[in-house]
């Protein structure tokens, strides 16, 4: 009887040790990408190339910017609303093809929403569109909570205003000359942060990530960019770096190495993490090869890229 008890306890001990090893080796892989007009380049192919790419990357969580179909296949002709647009209304069907069963529209105010898909349960905490008075978040932003086996992670999705002039400027030329767009973007970001991490966890002690198309460059890249130090293009990222607990993942992972995120050569897509997540990162990269290689459509009148004018960013964390 004693021998059986010892054997049983030994077996339980082995199982616990194996469970502990499995937990230590568990990873979470996140893929972010601005897919340009709802992956316009692959919608005529039933998104087969896009799905194959995501399956190859095998992410646990995906964050998609510009996640809405906007133009008819192989044209710059706008679709006639939801009766023609496959996305964002069918992201659940598309996500299942690459193994994600949870889907939510995180931020949406116009036709440039952000969508999160996941292997783990998701819930929308809030959508951030502005205060209805002096602050407008043009494309909308969102906060999504993902439950990874009991550990909660907050994902803030961002796609800021893209133009050189301020939103609804009466004189766009004059506004652009005064860098109105940069000032407007910085105000959007300040409001988004106040509504999310700064309003809920100002010290950044929890698990937070903020990622997306910021449409703004960072001062940390100025050794490469060579812009004037007082350039208003730095306002948005200056705010994030000085007023929030976020860490710029790609900057820290590739010190002294410029990582473009767009076809134009700019780094305007960012992944910001709180320290609790950053310290767990085991790999991070901007994907510039394979399906993600981007090129401009050569046809007259079409100003889009294949597969997108942005590059994907992927990173892995140990849980």
N, C-alpha and C positions, 0 to 999 in steps of 0.2 A: 504493500500500500504506500509505504514511504517512497519507494522507487518511482511509482506512478506519479505521485505528487510532485517529486523533484522534476521528472520528465515534463509534466504539464507546465510547471512554472518556468522551466527552461524554454519550452516552446513559446510561451507567452512573452518571455523576455526577448527572444529572437524576433518575434512579430513586432514588438514595440520598437526595437532597434531598427528594423527595416522600415517601419512607418516613419521614424524620425529621419532616416536617411532620405526617404522619398520626399518628405516635406522640405528638407534642406535643399534638395536638388530641383524643386518645383520652380518653374519660370513663368513669367508673364511677358508676352511679346505684343507690342503695340505698333500698329502701322497707321501713319497719318499721310494723307495725300489730298491736295486740291486737284480734283479730277476734271476740271474744265468743262463746265456746262453739262454736268451729269454724264461724264465719259462719252462725250459726243463722238469721239473718234471711233468708238467700238460699238455704238448702239445699233448700227446697221448689220453688225456681225452677231447680234443677240448677246453681246458682252462676253463672248467666249474667250477672247484673248485676255480681257480684264480678269475674268474669273480664274483662268489658268494662272495668271500672275499672282493673285491673292492666295490661291491654293499652294503655290510654290513657296510663298513667304510664310505661310502657316501662322498667321497672327491670331492672338486670342481676342484682341480688341482692335477695331478699325475706327478711325475718325476721318470722315470724308468732308471736304469743303467743296462748294459749288455742286452740291449733290442733287441737282434738279435738271431734268431734261429741258433744254431751252430752244434748240434749233433742230430743224429737220435734217435727216441724215445727209451728209456730204454737201450741205448748203449753209448759207448764213441767213436763211429764212426762218424767222421765229415761228415756233409752234403756236397753235391756237388754243393755248391754255391746257387745262387738265385733261381734256378729251383726247389730246394727242400725246401728252407727256407721260412716259412710262415711270420716270422718277420725279419726285420722291415717293410716290404713292405705292410703288411696288418694291421698295427696298427690302421688305421682308422676304419676298420671293427670290430676289437676287442674292441676298445674304445667305439664304439656305444653301445655295449652290456652292458656296465656299465654307460651309460648316458653321455658320452663326445663326442661332435661333432667336437672339434678342436684338431688337432694333428700336431706336427712337430718334425722332427729329429733335435735335438739341436746340439749335437756334434757327429761327426763320422769321423774317419780317418781309422779305421780298422773294425774288426767284433765285436767290443764292444761299440756300440753307446749309447748315452743317448737320450731318447724320452720324450717329454712333451705332455700330453693330458689335456684337459680342457673343462669346461662348458662355459668359456669365450674366446673371440677372442685372438688368439696368432699370433705373427709374429717373425721370426728369425731376430735379430739385426745383429749378426755376429757369424761365426763359427771360433774357435780358434784352429789351427792345428800346428802352429809354424811359424817361419820366413823364412823357406827355406834354412837357413844357419846353425847356431849353436844351434838353439832351435827347439826341436821337442816335440809336445804334442801327445804322442803315441796313446792314444785312442780318442784324440780330446776332445774339450770342446765347450760350446756354450752359447750364451746370447739370451734369449727369452724375449720378452715383452708381458705381458698379460694385457688386458684392462678389469678391473673389474668395470663395470658400470661407466666408465669415469676415474677411478683412475688407473694409470699406475704402474705396478710392474715389475721390472727386475729380471729375474731368470737366474742365472749362473749355468750351469750343469757341473759337474766335475767327472772324473774317472781317477785317476792318474796311472802312471806306477807301476806295482805290484812287481817287483822282487828285490832281495837283491843286485844284480849287476847292473851296469849302462847299459843303452840301447846300444845294439850292441857292448858290451864289447868283446874285443879279448880274454881276459883271465877272464872268468866269476868268477872263484874261487878267484883270486887275487882282482878283483873288489869288490866282496862281502865282503872280509876281510877288505876292506877299506870303507865299507858302501857306495859304489858307487850308489846303488839304492836310498838311502835316499837323497843324494846330488842331484841326477837327478830329483827326485820328487819335491824337494824344488824349483829347477829351473823351472820346469813346472808350479808350482803354482805361482811363481813370475811373469812369463810371462802372465799367465791367468789373474791375477789381474791387471797387467799393461794394458792389452788389454780391460778390462771391467771396473770395478768400479774405479780404480785409474786413468784411462785415461779419464773418463767421469764425475765422481762425487767423487773426492778424499776425501772430507770431509764426505761423506756418508749421505748427507742431504735428499736424495731421498729414495724410497722404493726399497731395494735390498735384495735378498737372494742368497746365494751360497751353494749348497748342492750336496752331492754325496759320492762316495767311494773314500776316500782320500788315502787309503793304507798306512796311517801313524798314529801313536799315538800322543797324546797330553801331554805336560808337566803338565797340570792341573790334569791329572790322575796319576801322578807319586807316589802319596801317596799309590796308589793301585798297580802300576806296579813295583816299586822299581828298576828302571833303573838308571845307572850313570847319573848325572846331565848334563854331556857333550855328552850324547848319540845323535848321528846324526839323530836318528829316530824322534827327536822332531823338526828338522829343519823346516819342512813344516808348522806345526801349529804355531811354534814360529813366523814365518814370517807373517802369517795371523793375529795373535793376536797383533803383535807389529807394523806392517806396514799398516794395513788396518783398516777401521772403523767398521769391522764386530764384532758381539757378538756371542759366542758359545751358542746356544739355550739350548741344553741338559745339559751342565755344569751349566748354570745359573738356570735352572728349577729344577735340582736335585743336589744342593750343597752338597758335601761330600758323594754323592752316586754314585757308579760306574755303568754305564749303558752300558753293552756289546752290540755290534752291529753285532757280527758274531758268528757263531757256535764255532769257536776256542776260544771265550771269549774276543777278542780284541774289543776296540771301535775305529774303523777306518772310520765309516760313520758319517758325520757331517752335521749339518744344521747351517749355519752362517747367521745372519740377521743384517741389519742396525738398529739403534736405533728406527727409525720411525716405523718399523715393530715389533721389539722386544717388545716395550711397549704395543702393542695391543694383544699380545699372551694371550690367556685365558686357553689353555691346550696344553700339549706336552707330548709325551711318545714314547718309543721304544716298539714295540709290541712283546712280548715274549710268547704269548698264542694263542690258537685257531689254525687256519690254518697256522699261522706263526711259530709254534713250528717246529724246524729244527732237522733233524737227518741224519746221513750219510747213503748212499746207501750201503747195506751189500754185494752186488754182487762183485765178484772178477773182478778187472780191471776197475771198475767204481768209480771214485773219486769225485762224485758229492753228493749233499745233496738234501733232500726233505723238503719243496718246494724250498729252497734256502740256501746257506751258509751264508746269511746275514738276518738280521731282518729288518722289515719295521719301519720307523719313521713317526709319524703323529702329526700334530699340527694344532691348530685352532686359528684364529685371529678375533678380532672384528673390523669391518669396520666402 
